Amino acid sequence: MPDPVAEPPSGRRLPPGTDYAAEATRIGRASEVVRAALDAAADLAEGDSADLLRATAAIAADPSLVEDAEQRVIADRLVPERAVWEAAEAVAEQFEALGGYFAERTQDIADVRDRLVAHLTGRPAPGVPAHEEPFVLVAADLAPAIVATLDTARVLAIVTGTGGPTSHTAILARARGIPTVVAARGAEAVVHAEGLVLVDGSAGTVTVDPTEEQVRAARALGDQARTFDGHGRTSDGHAVALLANVGDPSDAEPAAAAGAEGVGLFRTEFGFLGRQEAPTIDEQVVAYRRVLAAFPGRKVVIRTLDAGADKPLPFLTDEPEVNPALGVRGLRTAVRHPEVLQDQLTAIARAADEEHADVWVMAPMVSTVDEAEQFVASCAKHGLDVAGVMIEVPSAALLSGPILAHAAFASIGTNDLTQYTMAADRLLGAVAELSDPWQPAVLHLVAAACAGGAQQGRPVGVCGEAAASPALAVVLVGLGVSSLSMTPRALPDVAALLAATSFDECRRLAQLALAASSAADARSIVRAALPVLEDLGL
């Protein structure tokens, strides 16, 4: 990546006699240009990528940011670019003070700030360099807005010095099929422009100046075409349902075409984000039917609205919180606004009646047995008989037996389960080593959740990013997970490794991972015990 936009000198002011009002209006025009560019990029993207781009565009057009910067020009006589810089710093400080998910959005604020400053100073917008040949992109960090718009024909892989494996950047890169290694500290110092590097996204390694033999081997593996036949199973025939995560109705048909056995996580936030009021029941029915129609006769697990934290909605979470990640999010929003959940369940039931998919419903952020029992009862009133819960907090994993005495199934969200278990913000690169689903403590909680499911005869799946990692998927199956839901791009690789590994071997590897002393040890021990990974190029 090119050098970032430099901070305008502190205190740089406009000369006396300047038309300060005219200079101030340049900021509003710049914000419109930046917002329009981001919205145009969002129109070319889909699903989560489009949502993130539009959220960043909203920051560019934020009246409070623009008005603050304009006031600094008029009152303090600052040059517009310096005024924007200071106004953005003020907004970022407010977000940092809120902590958790809001603190992570400071990266997006900085992205907007740099774009505004570049426009005001006549510089090209910061972003991906132009290069004649396809290349590996190396950067200190990358904003989700950049990853969402990368040309995958040009950018072969990504290496960042910071970031976490479950950050928005990493999730978007995986969804787009771009091999990525994050938190590679010092990478920028040892990798030089025009140099040759070999990036292994599965192993998380970056080889600088690889040998010709290493390059040939990598190219040979990369040329292999791998598909999924739609039947997940181990080498000895133990069935493991391989499902797709869907973040937008437009993702459903491509997921079905990729062979997904169903949908293990249909995120419904897409219909609520960026609105001042909840969508109507009729609007929701239309959207839900698009997904259900793509999977006739197959399971579609619909997660009810997961608002709060990094997805605040004015009609649900209108009060600021000191720590939003530990505040009113997920199912907790239904306590104050039960009508939003009830309308959504009504819409899901109507969509289910009008299509032929096998509809399951689950609630996010369930922490207690009472919450699970109440949610199941609400679903039953709407004729939704297969109601389950997300296991994202340690309490739910430890109480999975009693919870699953009421709920029909559970799905483990490994991203949040890791965050809450390790007390490490999953979006913060400084604690990336802790924010790793290979952490033995996290794996023990997965095992506890599966034991609770076995006790009640209920299936327990995984729908977090961990499911898309082939080696970790084998461990999860060995711990008792019955289904794995992931980005459709990951289906062929996960299916290939499972098909080459027996169920007994999965269980043996799971025990090795549980006995490890660290995430790094668990990963290396399991990978060393799976020589087939090298044959498969994983």
Secondary structure, 3 states (H helix, E strand, C coil): CCCCCCCCCCCCECCCCCCHHHHHHHHHHHHHHHHHHHHHHHHHCCHHHHHHHHHHHHHHCCHHHHHHHHHHHHHHCECHHHHHHHHHHHHHHHHHHHCHHHHHCHHHHHHHHHHHHHHHCCCCCCCCCCCCCCEEEEECCCCHHHHCCCCCCCEEEEEECCCCCCCHHHHHHHHCCCCEECCCCCHHHHCCCCCCEEEECCCCEEEECCCHHHHHHHHHHHCCCCCCCCCCECCCCCECEEEEEECCHHHHHHHHHCCCCEEEEEECHHHCCCCCCCCCHHHHHHHHHHHHHCCCCCEEEEECCCCECCECCCCCCCCCCCCHHHCCCHHHHHHHCHHHHHHHHHHHHHHHHHCCCEEEEEECCCCCHHHHHHHHHHHHHCCCCCEEEEECCHHHHHCHHHHHCCCCCEEECHHHHHHHHHCCCCCCHHHCCCCCCCCHHHHHHHHHHHHHHHHHCCCEEECCHHHHCHHHHHHHHHHCCCEEEECHHHHHHHHHHHHCCCHHHHHHHHHHHHHCCCHHHHHHHHHHCCCHHHHHCC
